């Protein structure tokens, strides 16, 4: 009897350990996905700036590719967090912030196409982007912790 109880206790402990491990792995996957969003956004910003400075078609192509990566990373993040309604709400907020950043990136690119020498216009677009640059990071940190305040 004692041996059976000991075996059952061991089974339960291993089962709990396995569940805990899967949540830890899931947390790291979400954090990596958030890092992918941030990385793609930084790539888009860099490529936008490269295009504004050089007017290079290659920089513009790289910018378009980086924007696509942002959307891909956001979709992946949404998929990873689909089982948590609070995380989904935070993902929607992150998507909103990223949509506003992308719109400003595009405004900057369009301004360069329309008026290549308008540096003051580029400065105004950049100034509008400053408040948005800081928003995704706190959301990202908060969203990376499953079943907490996200």
C-alpha positions in Angstrom: 0.0 0.0 0.0 2.8 2.4 1.0 4.6 1.7 -2.3 1.4 2.5 -4.3 1.0 5.8 -2.5 4.6 6.7 -3.0 4.2 5.8 -6.7 1.1 8.0 -7.0 2.8 10.9 -5.2 5.8 10.6 -7.6 3.5 10.6 -10.6 1.6 13.7 -9.4 4.9 15.5 -8.8 6.2 14.7 -12.2 2.9 15.7 -13.8 3.1 19.1 -12.0 6.7 19.5 -13.0 5.9 18.9 -16.6 3.1 21.4 -16.6 5.3 24.0 -15.0 8.0 23.4 -17.5 5.6 23.8 -20.4 4.5 27.2 -19.0 8.1 28.3 -18.7 8.8 27.3 -22.3 5.6 29.1 -23.4 6.8 32.2 -21.5 10.1 32.1 -23.4 8.3 31.6 -26.7 6.1 34.7 -26.0 9.1 36.7 -25.0 10.9 35.7 -28.2 7.9 36.7 -30.3 7.8 40.1 -28.6 11.5 40.4 -29.3 10.8 39.6 -33.0 8.2 42.4 -33.1 10.6 44.9 -31.5 13.4 43.8 -33.9 11.3 44.1 -37.0 10.1 47.6 -35.8 13.8 48.6 -35.4 14.6 47.2 -38.8 11.8 49.2 -40.3 12.9 52.4 -38.6 16.5 51.8 -39.7 15.4 51.1 -43.3 13.1 54.1 -43.3 15.9 56.3 -42.1 18.2 54.8 -44.8 15.7 55.6 -47.5 15.2 59.1 -46.2 18.9 59.8 -46.1 19.9 58.1 -49.4 16.7 57.8 -51.5 17.9 54.3 -52.3 15.4 51.8 -53.9 17.2 49.0 -52.0 16.5 50.8 -48.7 12.9 51.2 -49.7 12.6 47.5 -50.5 14.2 46.6 -47.2 11.7 49.0 -45.5 8.8 47.2 -47.1 10.2 43.8 -46.1 10.6 45.0 -42.5 7.0 46.2 -42.4 5.9 42.7 -43.5 8.0 41.2 -40.8 6.3 43.3 -38.2 2.9 42.0 -39.2 4.2 38.4 -39.3 5.6 38.8 -35.8 2.4 40.3 -34.5 0.4 37.4 -36.0 2.8 34.9 -34.4 2.4 36.6 -31.0 -1.4 36.6 -31.3 -1.3 32.9 -32.1 0.9 32.2 -29.0 -1.4 34.1 -26.7 -4.7 32.9 -28.1 -5.5 30.9 -24.9 -5.3 34.0 -22.7 -7.9 36.8 -23.2 -5.9 39.3 -21.2 -2.8 38.7 -23.3 -5.0 39.0 -26.4 -6.1 42.4 -25.2 -2.6 43.5 -24.6 -1.7 42.2 -28.1 -4.4 44.4 -29.5 -3.0 47.4 -27.8 0.5 46.5 -29.1 -0.9 46.1 -32.6 -2.5 49.6 -32.3 0.7 51.2 -31.2 2.6 49.4 -34.0 0.0 50.4 -36.6 0.5 54.1 -35.6 4.3 53.7 -35.8 4.0 52.1 -39.2 1.7 54.9 -40.4 4.4 57.4 -39.3 7.1 55.4 -41.0 5.0 55.5 -44.2 4.3 59.2 -43.8 8.1 59.8 -43.7 8.7 57.6 -46.8 5.9 59.4 -48.7 7.3 62.8 -47.7 10.7 61.8 -49.0 9.1 60.7 -52.3 7.0 63.8 -52.7 9.6 66.3 -51.4 13.1 64.8 -51.1 14.6 68.0 -49.5 12.0 68.6 -46.8 14.1 68.1 -43.7 11.8 70.0 -41.5 8.9 67.8 -42.5 11.0 64.7 -41.7 11.8 66.3 -38.3 8.1 66.8 -37.6 7.3 63.2 -38.5 10.1 62.0 -36.3 8.8 64.2 -33.4 5.3 62.7 -33.8 6.9 59.2 -33.5 8.8 59.8 -30.3 5.8 59.0 -27.9 5.1 55.8 -29.7 8.6 54.5 -29.6 8.4 54.0 -25.9 4.9 52.4 -25.8 5.7 48.9 -27.1 8.4 48.2 -24.6 6.3 48.3 -21.4 3.5 46.4 -23.3 6.1 43.9 -24.4 7.4 43.3 -20.9 3.9 43.0 -19.5 2.8 40.5 -22.2 5.8 38.2 -21.8 4.5 36.9 -18.5 1.6 34.4 -18.9 -1.3 34.5 -16.5 0.0 37.6 -14.8 -1.1 41.2 -15.5 -1.1 40.8 -19.2 
